[in-house]
Amino acid sequence: MKPAGKRSNAPIFWSLFGAGGMLAALIGPMLVFITGIAVPLGLVLPADAMSYPRMLAFAQHWIGKGFLFAVVALFLWHAGHRIYHSLHDIGIHAGMGARLACYGLAMLGTVLAAWWLLAIGF
């Protein structure tokens, strides 16, 4: 029987990175179009589509909370992982400090997003 190797937490970060990348590729351009072009210019969507009461109602519904949490959290993890691995390309040694900064900020942003979404109620 083979001895068990050292366990790694890398699959966790790779899965968050992959999910965030997929979401960024599929949902990101649509979000940019809707929030940056369509609604401000009055194209396709009505002018009050992103009014405060509508957005608050969206964020207070459990489906809206799930969507917003997934977008914010997975985009943060994707960005943190990309930045961490890009440090090597610009000549910065990506040691424990860089790992804590990149993944710690992603974790902090995830916790804050969950807290704020819960704070606005249902």
N, C-alpha and C positions, 0 to 999 in steps of 0.2 A: 504494500500500500504506500502511495506517495505521501510525503508530509505536506501539510497544507501550507501554501505560500502566504505571504503577508497580504492582508486585506487592504484594499484601496477604496478611498471615497471618490475617486475620479469618475466612475460611472454616474454618480449623482450629479456632479457638475456638468458632465457631458450631456446628460439627458436634459437638464435645465437649459443649457446652451442650445442644444438642438431644437427643443420645443420653442424657445424664444426666437431662434433664427427662422423657423418655419412660420411662426406667427408674424414676425416682422416682414417676411416676404409676402405672405398672403393677405394680411390685414393692414399692415403699415401703409402701403400706397393708397388703399381705400380711405383710411383715416385722414391722410394728408389731403386727399381730394375733397372729402366731405367737409372737414373742418377748415381747410385753407382756401378752397376754391369754390365749391358748389354752394355752400350756405352764404358766405360773404358776398358772392356775386349774384345770388338768386337763381342759380342754374339748377335745374332738375328738382331741387328740394324747395319747399316753401321757406320764406324768410324767417318764420318763427320756429323752424325745425329744431334749432339749438337754443331756444330761449331757456332762461334759468328754470322756470317751473317744469318744463319738459325734461331737462337734463337732471333735475333733482328727482323727478318721478322715476326716470330711468335708473338712476343710481340707488334709489331706495327699493327697487324691485330685486328679488333674489337673482334673476337672470342677468340683470344689469350689473349687479354687484359682482357676480361671477365673471362676466366679460371684462369689466374694468380691472378686477384683481388680476385676471390672467394676463391681460395686456401689459399692465404696469409691472407686475412681478417678473414675467418671463422676458420682457424687453430689458429689464434691469439685469437679470442673470445673464442674458446673452451679451449685453454690453460689458459687464464685469469680466466675463470669461474672455471676450475678444481683447479687451484692454490688457488683461493680465498676460496673455500670450503675445500681444503686440509689443510689450515692454522689451522683450528680447531683441526684436527687430530694430529698435532705436538705441540699443546698447545699454539698457538698464538691466541689472541682474534682478530677475524676478524671484526674490527670496520670500521668506515668511512674511516680512512686512508688506510687500506688494500683494501677496496672497490675501493677507488680512484686510488690506485696504480695498482691494477689488471685490472680493467676495463678502467682506463685512459690510460695505456700502450697499451691495445688492440685498443682503439680508436685512439691513436696517430699512431700506426702501420698501421691501416686501412687508415687513412688520408694520411700518407706518401706513402703507396702503390698506392693509387689513384693518388697522385700528381706525383710520379715518372712514372707511366704508362702513364699519360697524357703528361708528359714532353718529352718522347721519340717520340712522334708524331704518326701519322697514316700512 
